[in-house]
Amino acid sequence: MKARLLSYFLIICLVSTCAWSQKFAPQFGAGFSSSISVPFTRTCHTVELEQNLQTKYPNRFNEQQFEEIIQTLSNQKERSRSVADEVYYIPTIVHVVHNGEAIGNGSNISYDQVMSQFDVLNEDFRRVGNGSNDDPIGADAYIEFYPVLQNPDGTPLSEEGINRVDGEKAFWGEVDIETNLKPNTVWDTDRFFNIWVVPFGGDLDGVLGYAQFPSLSGLPGLGNDEGPAR
């Protein structure tokens, strides 16, 4: 049941992640020793990623189908919510991928910088403080993200919420991230919300962030059959 609830709320997170990445990635990545100029277009890679996945898995829900079912699930949850409903706390790990720099330098961003983004994320999802969730129809999502204190095996982390990864690369493209970095660093997605902070380059030159719609979550009606890969 916990996994199902976590999956539901990660849907909301994933839908919102790209906008959050575009707004806050410059803060997450401040101090990058990169000569890459960041354009004012193509800062979010989610649309292109979804198109690639749709080509690879023809039976995968398209963007409109995902949007419609997520809206339906959100409406159902909102109708069933009571004032006394609990806040859902999402255990979160931030994988800081660097190229051997000392902590606080280049892509190896500081602990304080990571923690500041937890503050921003929670301000937006709880609609408090000075967050960007200030639209008249904005709402408290009753979701808070908290940095985990332990590794998956139960041993304590040296820095709460952070897994530092020496990627031994100056920058990363999409193929390397999806086929190498993420599979080798991801923590159990039934237990943790994973965020990667990565110096982009190559085919991701100029991109600030991306996410994808959930699949294989086990939630009813969400299109769990991706079909055969081409």
Solvent accessible surface area in square Angstrom, and as a share of the most:
residue,aa,sasa,rsa
1,M,172,0.77
2,K,175,0.74
3,A,41,0.32
4,R,107,0.39
5,L,50,0.25
6,L,19,0.10
7,S,23,0.15
8,Y,24,0.09
9,F,3,0.01
10,L,24,0.12
11,I,2,0.01
12,I,41,0.21
13,C,3,0.02
14,L,47,0.23
15,V,61,0.35
16,S,41,0.26
17,T,23,0.13
18,C,15,0.09
19,A,69,0.54
20,W,26,0.09
21,S,13,0.08
22,Q,70,0.31
23,K,109,0.46
24,F,14,0.06
25,A,20,0.15
26,P,74,0.47
27,Q,88,0.39
28,F,14,0.06
29,G,13,0.13
30,A,58,0.45
31,G,61,0.59
32,F,61,0.25
33,S,106,0.68
34,S,63,0.41
35,S,118,0.76
36,I,63,0.32
37,S,96,0.62
38,V,81,0.47
39,P,57,0.36
40,F,207,0.86
41,T,99,0.58
42,R,95,0.35
43,T,22,0.13
44,C,32,0.19
45,H,9,0.04
46,T,22,0.13
47,V,83,0.48
48,E,59,0.27
49,L,7,0.03
50,E,16,0.07
51,Q,111,0.49
52,N,78,0.40
53,L,30,0.15
54,Q,56,0.25
55,T,81,0.47
56,K,93,0.39
57,Y,43,0.16
58,P,58,0.36
59,N,90,0.46
60,R,5,0.02
61,F,43,0.18
62,N,67,0.34
63,E,85,0.38
64,Q,120,0.53
65,Q,78,0.35
66,F,0,0.00
67,E,76,0.34
68,E,97,0.43
69,I,34,0.17
70,I,15,0.08
71,Q,101,0.45
72,T,60,0.35
73,L,25,0.13
74,S,35,0.22
75,N,60,0.31
76,Q,88,0.39
77,K,54,0.23
78,E,111,0.50
79,R,181,0.66
80,S,82,0.53
81,R,39,0.14
82,S,59,0.38
83,V,149,0.86
84,A,95,0.74
85,D,48,0.25
86,E,117,0.52
87,V,30,0.17
88,Y,38,0.14
89,Y,123,0.47
90,I,4,0.02
91,P,25,0.16
92,T,0,0.00
93,I,0,0.00
94,V,1,0.01
95,H,0,0.00
96,V,0,0.00
97,V,0,0.00
98,H,19,0.08
99,N,64,0.33
100,G,50,0.48
101,E,51,0.23
102,A,70,0.54
103,I,99,0.50
104,G,46,0.44
105,N,80,0.41
106,G,12,0.12
107,S,6,0.04
108,N,4,0.02
109,I,2,0.01
110,S,35,0.23
111,Y,76,0.29
112,D,105,0.54
113,Q,35,0.15
114,V,0,0.00
115,M,32,0.14
116,S,45,0.29
117,Q,4,0.02
118,F,12,0.05
119,D,89,0.46
120,V,26,0.15
121,L,12,0.06
122,N,32,0.16
123,E,48,0.22
124,D,23,0.12
125,F,21,0.09
126,R,47,0.17
127,R,95,0.35
128,V,81,0.46
129,G,68,0.65
130,N,149,0.76
131,G,20,0.19
132,S,52,0.34
133,N,36,0.19
134,D,112,0.58
135,D,75,0.39
136,P,126,0.79
137,I,159,0.81
138,G,21,0.20
139,A,64,0.50
140,D,44,0.23
141,A,31,0.24
142,Y,56,0.21
143,I,0,0.00
144,E,45,0.20
145,F,4,0.02
146,Y,94,0.36
147,P,22,0.14
148,V,9,0.05
149,L,116,0.58
150,Q,97,0.43
151,N,44,0.23
152,P,50,0.32
153,D,113,0.58
154,G,36,0.34
155,T,66,0.39
156,P,108,0.68
157,L,30,0.15
158,S,118,0.76
159,E,35,0.16
160,E,63,0.28
161,G,0,0.00
162,I,6,0.03
163,N,36,0.19
164,R,51,0.19
165,V,26,0.15
166,D,75,0.39
167,G,16,0.15
168,E,139,0.63
169,K,67,0.28
170,A,72,0.56
171,F,103,0.43
172,W,8,0.03
173,G,16,0.15
174,E,23,0.10
175,V,102,0.59
176,D,52,0.27
177,I,6,0.03
178,E,50,0.22
179,T,95,0.55
180,N,66,0.34
181,L,7,0.03
182,K,51,0.21
183,P,78,0.49
184,N,114,0.59
185,T,20,0.12
186,V,60,0.35
187,W,22,0.08
188,D,69,0.36
189,T,82,0.48
190,D,86,0.45
191,R,116,0.42
192,F,14,0.06
193,F,17,0.07
194,N,19,0.10
195,I,20,0.10
196,W,55,0.19
197,V,13,0.07
198,V,16,0.09
199,P,12,0.07
200,F,37,0.15
201,G,1,0.01
202,G,51,0.49
203,D,80,0.41
204,L,0,0.00
205,D,68,0.35
206,G,5,0.05
207,V,7,0.04
208,L,39,0.20
209,G,6,0.06
210,Y,34,0.13
211,A,11,0.09
212,Q,55,0.24
213,F,16,0.07
214,P,16,0.10
215,S,27,0.17
216,L,117,0.58
217,S,27,0.17
218,G,36,0.35
219,L,10,0.05
220,P,94,0.59
221,G,51,0.49
222,L,0,0.00
223,G,19,0.18
224,N,55,0.28
225,D,96,0.50
226,E,26,0.12
227,G,20,0.19
228,P,109,0.69
229,A,61,0.47
230,R,205,0.75
